[in-house]
Amino acid sequence: MLQKRKSRIFIKKIFLYFAFCLVFLGLLIVFLSPIFWNKRQLFINPLSGINPFPTSDLENLLYNSHIQYGSISQEKSFSVVSLKDNGQIIFSYKKNLNDQISSLQAILKQLTIEGKRFKSLDFRFDKPVVSF
């Protein structure tokens, strides 16, 4: 009787030991899996040529600003937006996009008041360059 009881206690200890090991191994896999499986780059290299904002952000800002456009093409350091009325706008990746959009709204408002149409509007420089 005593021998059966000791063997049951021994079996319970072994079972608990394996259960503890399995739980520890499971937690180890859960916490270490992002290190091995997630290979995305944590830092953005400013010289890599990767666009700092995707086209969708530019599209959203243009849509929220009620600016109708035809197409958007991206180059290495700038993005070209073709407007529906045959105007072309060049946005720089080196400047804040929100500031460029607000400048665009002010320029479009002023040109509408004056009744002028532009061919291209370039934000890559210190001051916007307008071509008629």
Buried (B, 14 or more C-beta within 10 A) or exposed (E): EEEEEEEEEEEEEEEEEEEEEEEEEEEEEEEEEEEEEEEEEEEEEEEEEEBEBEEEEBEEBBEEEEBEBEEBEBEEEBBBBBBEEEBBBBBBBEBEBEEBBEBBEEBBEEBEEEEEEBEBBBBBEEEBEBEE
